C-alpha cells in the first residue's frame, strides 16, 4: 500500500475541498431562482443570460494561465487565492446596484470559481494517486451537486429570504462563499503536495503532444457543459414557470431533482469506473441521453420527471468519469495545464451558449404569453448535444484502437 493510500487525511482534505466547491456551485446557481424577479425588475432575458455568460468570459483568456499557475505554485495555494476571489465577487453581486456592479461581481466570481475547481481537482488527483481517483472525484462533485440542489430548492426552505426580494438570496450565497473560503484556507494549510517542488517551466509545444483521446474528451466536456449549465442554471426555472405553469417553488424543486439524482448516482458511476473500467462506454451512454432529453422537453412529449431522470443520469456519468480519465491521459506535472485548457474552451462555450439562448428567447418572445418561443432554444441545445455525442463516439473509437 502506498503512503497516499494509507493516509486517512486525504479524506478529510477531500471533504474540505468539496465544501469549498459546493459553496461556489451554490453561488453560481443562485441566479436561476431569482431570474423571474430580475425580469420583473426590468432586466431582459439577454441581461439575465449575461449574468452567467460574464461568469465564463474572463476564463476564456485566463483559464489556461490559471492551470499553468496551479502547476507552478501548487493546488492548495491556488485554491485559497481563487476562493477569495469567489467571495469578493459574490459580495459585489449581492450589492447588485447598479446592474453594472452586479455584472462586475459575476465576472470576479467567475475568475475565482473556475480556477478554484481546477485547483481542487488537481489536488484530489495528487491525494489519490494510489487508487480510488474516480470515486474521490465523484464524491467531490456529489457535494457540489448538494450546492446546486440547495440553490434550486432555496425558494422553499429559504422562503423568508426570498420574501425580501431579489437581493437577499444573493447575500445568502455570499455567506456560503465565506464558509467555502474558510475550507479552502484549511486545504492550503494541509496540502503539502509538491511543496517546494515547482514544476519545470511550461513549454507550450507540450500541449500539442497531448494524446488524441484527450482532445475528444475535451470537446465532449466543452459541449456537454455548453448544453447543461445554460439550461439548468440560467433558463430552466423560468421555462418551467412560463411553459409548464409551475410556481417558483415548484419550478425550483423540479430543477433540483437533476442535482439530487446526481448526488446519489455520481459516486456509483465513479465506483464502477474505478472497479470495472468501461470509461468510454459510460461516457457514450451519458452523452446519448442529453439530446433525447431536450427533444422530450421541447415537445412536452413526456412528464417532467422522465426528462429529469435522464438528465440526472447523464449529469452523473460525465463528471464522474471525464475528469479522472483526463488525469490518466496527461502527466501529473501538466495536469493543471490540461484542466486549464479544458476550462478555457468550456468557458467560451458557456458564455456563447448562454448569450445565444438568451438572444433566441428574446427574439422569439419567449414567455408566459408565448411559451412556444422557447422552442428555438431547445433546438440550439439539441444540436450541441448531438455534436457532443459524436465526440463521445470518437473517444470510444480512439480508446479501442
C-alpha positions as CSV (number, residue, x, y, z in Angstrom):
1,X,0.0,0.0,0.0
2,X,1.4,3.4,-0.9
3,X,1.7,6.3,1.5
4,X,-1.1,8.1,-0.4
5,X,-3.5,5.2,0.0
6,X,-2.6,4.7,3.7
7,X,-3.1,8.4,4.7
8,X,-6.6,9.0,6.1
9,X,-6.0,12.7,6.0
10,X,-6.8,12.7,2.3
11,X,-10.4,12.0,3.0
12,X,-10.6,15.0,5.4
13,X,-9.0,17.2,2.7
14,X,-11.4,15.8,0.1
15,X,-14.4,16.8,2.4
16,X,-12.9,20.3,2.8
17,X,-12.3,20.7,-0.9
18,X,-15.9,19.5,-1.6
19,X,-17.3,22.1,0.8
20,X,-15.3,24.9,-0.9
21,X,-16.6,23.7,-4.3
22,X,-20.2,23.3,-3.0
23,X,-20.3,27.0,-1.9
24,X,-19.1,28.1,-5.4
25,X,-21.7,25.9,-7.1
26,X,-24.5,27.3,-4.9
27,X,-23.4,30.9,-5.8
28,X,-23.3,30.1,-9.5
29,X,-26.8,28.6,-9.4
30,X,-28.2,31.4,-7.3
31,X,-29.2,33.4,-10.5
32,X,-31.8,30.9,-11.8
33,X,-34.2,31.1,-8.8
34,X,-34.3,34.9,-8.9
35,X,-34.5,35.1,-12.7
36,X,-38.2,35.9,-12.6
37,X,-37.6,38.7,-10.0
38,X,-34.8,40.2,-12.1
39,X,-37.1,40.1,-15.2
40,X,-39.8,41.8,-13.2
41,X,-37.2,44.4,-12.1
42,X,-36.8,45.3,-15.8
43,X,-33.9,43.1,-17.0
44,X,-34.3,41.3,-20.3
45,X,-33.6,37.6,-21.0
46,X,-30.3,38.7,-22.5
47,X,-29.4,40.6,-19.4
48,X,-30.1,37.6,-17.2
49,X,-28.1,35.4,-19.6
50,X,-25.3,37.9,-19.4
51,X,-25.0,37.3,-15.6
52,X,-24.0,33.7,-16.2
53,X,-22.2,34.4,-19.5
54,X,-19.9,37.0,-17.9
55,X,-19.0,34.4,-15.3
56,X,-17.4,32.5,-18.1
57,X,-15.9,35.3,-20.2
58,X,-12.8,36.0,-18.1
59,X,-11.8,32.4,-18.2
60,X,-11.6,32.4,-21.9
61,X,-8.2,34.1,-21.8
62,X,-7.3,33.3,-18.1
63,X,-8.2,29.6,-17.6
64,X,-5.1,28.2,-19.3
65,X,-2.9,30.6,-17.4
66,X,-4.7,29.6,-14.2
67,X,-3.8,25.9,-15.0
68,X,-0.2,26.8,-15.5
69,X,-0.2,28.8,-12.2
70,X,-1.6,25.8,-10.4
71,X,1.3,23.7,-11.8
72,X,3.8,26.3,-10.6
73,X,2.6,27.3,-7.1
74,X,0.7,24.2,-6.0
75,X,-3.0,23.3,-5.9
76,X,-3.6,24.4,-2.3
77,X,-2.3,27.9,-2.6
78,X,-4.1,28.4,-5.9
79,X,-7.4,27.1,-4.4
80,X,-7.2,29.6,-1.5
81,X,-6.5,32.5,-3.8
82,X,-9.3,31.5,-6.1
83,X,-11.8,31.1,-3.3
84,X,-11.0,34.6,-2.0
85,X,-12.0,35.9,-5.4
86,X,-15.2,34.0,-5.3
87,X,-16.1,35.6,-2.0
88,X,-15.3,39.1,-3.3
89,X,-17.4,38.5,-6.5
90,X,-20.3,37.1,-4.6
91,X,-20.4,40.2,-2.3
92,X,-20.3,42.6,-5.3
93,X,-23.1,40.6,-7.0
94,X,-25.2,40.8,-3.8
95,X,-24.8,44.6,-3.6
96,X,-26.1,44.4,-7.2
97,X,-26.9,48.0,-7.9
98,X,-26.3,49.4,-10.4
99,X,-26.6,46.5,-12.8
100,X,-23.0,47.1,-14.0
101,X,-21.8,46.3,-10.5
102,X,-23.8,43.1,-10.4
103,X,-22.2,42.1,-13.7
104,X,-18.7,43.0,-12.4
105,X,-19.4,40.8,-9.4
106,X,-20.3,37.8,-11.5
107,X,-17.1,38.5,-13.6
108,X,-14.9,38.5,-10.5
109,X,-16.7,35.4,-9.1
110,X,-16.1,33.6,-12.4
111,X,-12.4,34.3,-12.4
112,X,-12.2,32.7,-9.0
113,X,-14.7,29.9,-9.3
114,X,-13.4,28.2,-12.4
115,X,-9.8,28.3,-11.2
116,X,-11.0,27.0,-7.8
117,X,-12.4,23.8,-9.0
118,X,-9.5,23.1,-11.4
119,X,-7.1,23.6,-8.4
120,X,-9.2,21.3,-6.2
121,X,-9.4,18.7,-9.0
122,X,-5.6,18.8,-9.3
123,X,-5.3,18.5,-5.5
124,X,-7.6,15.4,-5.5
125,X,-5.6,13.8,-8.3
126,X,-2.5,14.2,-6.1
127,X,-4.1,12.9,-2.9
128,X,-5.5,9.8,-4.6
129,X,-2.6,8.7,-6.8
130,X,-2.6,5.3,-5.2
131,X,-6.1,4.5,-6.5
132,X,-9.7,5.5,-6.0
133,X,-9.4,8.6,-8.1
134,X,-12.8,8.2,-9.9
135,X,-14.7,7.6,-6.7
136,X,-13.0,10.5,-4.9
137,X,-13.7,12.8,-7.9
138,X,-17.3,11.6,-7.9
139,X,-17.8,12.3,-4.2
140,X,-16.3,15.7,-4.8
141,X,-18.8,16.5,-7.5
142,X,-21.7,14.9,-5.4
143,X,-21.3,17.5,-2.7
144,X,-21.1,20.2,-5.4
145,X,-24.5,19.0,-6.6
146,X,-25.7,19.5,-3.0
147,X,-24.9,23.2,-3.5
148,X,-26.9,23.2,-6.7
149,X,-29.7,21.3,-5.1
150,X,-29.9,23.7,-2.2
151,X,-29.8,26.7,-4.6
152,X,-32.7,25.3,-6.6
153,X,-34.8,24.5,-3.5
154,X,-34.0,27.7,-1.7
155,X,-37.2,29.4,-2.7
156,X,-38.9,26.8,-0.4
157,X,-36.5,26.3,2.5
158,X,-35.4,30.0,2.5
159,X,-38.8,31.4,1.7
160,X,-38.4,34.3,4.2
161,X,-35.2,35.3,2.4
162,X,-36.9,35.4,-1.0
163,X,-39.8,37.4,0.5
164,X,-37.4,40.2,1.0
165,X,-36.7,40.5,-2.8
166,X,-34.0,39.6,-5.2
167,X,-31.1,40.9,-3.2
168,X,-31.4,38.8,0.0
169,X,-30.9,35.4,-1.7
170,X,-27.6,36.7,-3.2
171,X,-26.4,37.7,0.3
172,X,-27.2,34.2,1.4
173,X,-25.0,32.9,-1.5
174,X,-22.2,35.3,-0.4
175,X,-22.3,34.0,3.1
176,X,-21.8,30.4,1.8
177,X,-18.9,31.6,-0.2
178,X,-17.4,32.9,3.0
179,X,-17.6,29.4,4.5
180,X,-16.1,28.0,1.4
181,X,-13.2,30.4,1.7
182,X,-12.5,29.1,5.2
183,X,-12.5,25.5,3.9
184,X,-10.1,26.4,1.1
185,X,-7.7,28.1,3.6
186,X,-7.6,24.8,5.6
187,X,-6.9,22.9,2.4
188,X,-4.0,25.2,1.7
189,X,-2.6,24.7,5.2
190,X,-2.5,20.9,4.9
191,X,-1.9,20.4,1.2
192,X,1.8,19.7,1.2
193,X,1.8,18.0,-2.2
194,X,4.8,19.1,-4.2
195,X,5.7,21.7,-1.6
196,X,9.0,23.2,-2.5
197,X,9.0,21.3,-5.8
198,X,7.7,23.7,-8.5
199,X,7.2,22.1,-11.9
200,X,9.5,22.8,-14.8
201,X,8.8,25.8,-17.0
202,X,5.9,25.3,-19.4
203,X,6.8,24.5,-23.0
204,X,3.7,25.4,-25.0
205,X,4.6,22.7,-27.5
206,X,3.8,20.2,-24.8
207,X,0.1,20.9,-25.4
208,X,0.3,19.8,-29.0
209,X,1.8,16.5,-27.7
210,X,-1.3,15.6,-25.7
211,X,-2.8,12.3,-26.9
212,X,-5.6,12.3,-29.4
213,X,-8.0,10.8,-26.9
214,X,-7.6,13.9,-24.7
215,X,-8.9,16.2,-27.5
216,X,-12.0,14.1,-27.9
217,X,-12.7,14.1,-24.2
218,X,-12.0,17.9,-24.2
219,X,-14.7,18.6,-26.8
220,X,-17.2,16.2,-25.1
221,X,-16.7,18.2,-21.8
222,X,-17.0,21.6,-23.5
223,X,-20.1,20.7,-25.5
224,X,-21.8,18.9,-22.6
225,X,-21.3,21.9,-20.3
226,X,-22.5,24.3,-23.0
227,X,-25.8,22.5,-23.1
228,X,-26.4,21.5,-19.4
229,X,-25.4,24.6,-17.5
230,X,-27.0,27.3,-19.7
231,X,-30.3,25.5,-19.4
232,X,-30.3,24.2,-15.8
233,X,-28.5,27.1,-14.2
234,X,-30.0,30.0,-16.2
235,X,-33.3,29.4,-18.0
236,X,-34.9,26.2,-16.8
237,X,-36.7,27.6,-13.7
238,X,-38.2,30.4,-15.7
239,X,-39.1,28.0,-18.5
240,X,-40.9,25.7,-16.1
241,X,-42.9,28.6,-14.8
242,X,-43.7,30.1,-18.2
243,X,-44.3,26.9,-20.3
244,X,-45.4,24.3,-17.7
245,X,-47.3,26.5,-15.4
246,X,-45.3,25.8,-12.2
247,X,-44.9,28.2,-9.3
248,X,-41.4,29.5,-8.5
249,X,-41.1,27.0,-5.6
250,X,-42.4,24.1,-7.8
251,X,-40.1,25.0,-10.6
252,X,-37.0,25.2,-8.3
253,X,-37.9,21.8,-6.8
254,X,-38.3,20.3,-10.3
255,X,-35.0,21.7,-11.4
256,X,-33.3,20.4,-8.2
257,X,-34.2,16.8,-9.0
258,X,-31.4,16.6,-11.5
259,X,-28.9,17.6,-8.9
260,X,-30.5,15.4,-6.2
261,X,-30.2,12.4,-8.5
262,X,-26.6,13.3,-9.2
263,X,-25.8,13.4,-5.5
264,X,-26.6,9.7,-5.3
265,X,-25.7,8.5,-8.7
266,X,-22.3,10.2,-9.3
267,X,-20.4,8.2,-6.7
268,X,-22.0,5.0,-8.1
269,X,-20.6,5.7,-11.5
270,X,-17.3,6.7,-10.1
271,X,-17.1,3.4,-8.2
272,X,-18.0,1.5,-11.4
273,X,-15.2,3.3,-13.3
274,X,-12.7,2.5,-10.6
275,X,-13.6,-1.1,-10.2
276,X,-14.6,-2.2,-13.7
277,X,-13.4,0.5,-16.1
278,X,-15.5,0.8,-19.3
279,X,-15.0,4.5,-19.2
280,X,-15.6,5.1,-23.0
281,X,-18.9,3.2,-22.7
282,X,-20.0,5.2,-19.7
283,X,-19.3,8.5,-21.4
284,X,-21.1,7.5,-24.6
285,X,-24.1,6.4,-22.6
286,X,-24.2,9.7,-20.7
287,X,-23.7,11.8,-23.9
288,X,-26.5,9.9,-25.7
289,X,-29.1,10.8,-23.1
290,X,-28.7,14.5,-23.4
291,X,-30.1,15.2,-26.9
292,X,-33.0,12.9,-26.3
293,X,-33.8,14.8,-23.1
294,X,-34.1,18.1,-24.9
295,X,-36.2,16.6,-27.7
296,X,-38.7,15.3,-25.0
297,X,-38.6,18.7,-23.1
298,X,-39.1,20.7,-26.3
299,X,-42.1,18.7,-27.4
300,X,-43.6,18.1,-24.0
301,X,-43.9,14.5,-25.0
302,X,-43.3,13.1,-21.5
303,X,-43.7,14.1,-17.9
304,X,-41.0,16.4,-16.5
305,X,-39.8,13.6,-14.1
306,X,-38.8,11.5,-17.1
307,X,-36.5,14.1,-18.5
308,X,-35.2,14.9,-15.0
309,X,-34.1,11.3,-14.6
310,X,-32.5,11.2,-18.0
311,X,-30.6,14.4,-17.4
312,X,-29.7,13.4,-13.9
313,X,-28.1,10.2,-15.1
314,X,-26.2,12.0,-17.9
315,X,-25.0,14.6,-15.4
316,X,-23.9,11.9,-13.1
317,X,-21.9,9.9,-15.6
318,X,-20.0,12.7,-17.4
319,X,-18.3,14.5,-14.5
320,X,-17.6,11.2,-12.5
321,X,-15.7,9.7,-15.4
322,X,-14.4,12.5,-17.5
323,X,-12.0,14.2,-15.0
324,X,-10.2,11.2,-13.6
325,X,-10.0,9.8,-17.2
326,X,-8.2,13.1,-18.2
327,X,-5.8,12.6,-15.2
328,X,-5.0,9.1,-16.6
329,X,-4.2,10.6,-20.1
330,X,-2.0,13.5,-19.0
331,X,1.3,13.5,-17.0
332,X,0.8,14.9,-13.4
333,X,3.2,17.8,-14.0
334,X,1.0,19.0,-16.8
335,X,-2.4,18.2,-15.4
336,X,-3.2,21.8,-14.3
337,X,-2.4,23.0,-17.8
338,X,-4.6,20.3,-19.3
339,X,-7.5,21.1,-17.0
340,X,-7.0,24.8,-17.7
341,X,-7.2,24.3,-21.4
342,X,-10.5,22.4,-21.0
343,X,-11.8,25.2,-18.8
344,X,-10.7,27.8,-21.3
345,X,-12.8,26.3,-24.1
346,X,-15.6,25.4,-21.7
347,X,-15.8,29.0,-20.6
348,X,-16.1,30.1,-24.2
349,X,-18.8,27.6,-24.8
350,X,-20.7,28.5,-21.6
351,X,-20.6,32.2,-22.4
352,X,-21.6,31.8,-26.1
353,X,-24.4,29.3,-25.3
354,X,-25.8,31.5,-22.5
355,X,-25.9,34.5,-24.8
356,X,-27.3,32.6,-27.7
357,X,-30.1,31.1,-25.6
358,X,-31.0,34.4,-24.2
359,X,-31.0,36.1,-27.6
360,X,-33.1,33.3,-29.1
361,X,-35.7,33.6,-26.2
362,X,-35.8,37.4,-26.7
363,X,-36.1,37.2,-30.5
364,X,-39.0,34.7,-30.4
365,X,-40.7,36.5,-27.5
366,X,-40.5,33.5,-25.1
367,X,-42.6,34.0,-22.0
368,X,-45.9,33.0,-20.3
369,X,-47.9,34.5,-23.2
370,X,-45.8,32.7,-25.8
371,X,-44.3,29.5,-24.3
372,X,-43.6,28.2,-27.9
373,X,-40.9,30.9,-28.1
374,X,-38.6,28.6,-26.1
375,X,-38.6,26.2,-29.0
376,X,-35.6,27.8,-30.7
377,X,-33.5,27.5,-27.5
378,X,-34.3,23.8,-27.4
379,X,-33.2,23.3,-31.0
380,X,-29.9,25.1,-30.1
381,X,-29.3,22.8,-27.2
382,X,-30.2,19.7,-29.1
383,X,-27.7,20.4,-31.9
384,X,-24.9,21.0,-29.4
385,X,-25.8,17.8,-27.6
386,X,-25.6,15.8,-30.8
387,X,-22.1,17.1,-31.6
388,X,-21.1,16.1,-28.0
389,X,-22.4,12.6,-28.8
390,X,-20.2,12.4,-31.8
391,X,-17.2,13.4,-29.7
392,X,-18.0,10.7,-27.2
393,X,-18.1,8.2,-30.0
394,X,-14.7,9.3,-31.3
395,X,-13.3,8.9,-27.8
396,X,-14.6,5.4,-27.7
397,X,-13.0,4.6,-31.0
398,X,-9.7,6.2,-30.0
399,X,-9.5,4.2,-26.8
400,X,-10.4,0.9,-28.5
401,X,-7.8,1.1,-31.3
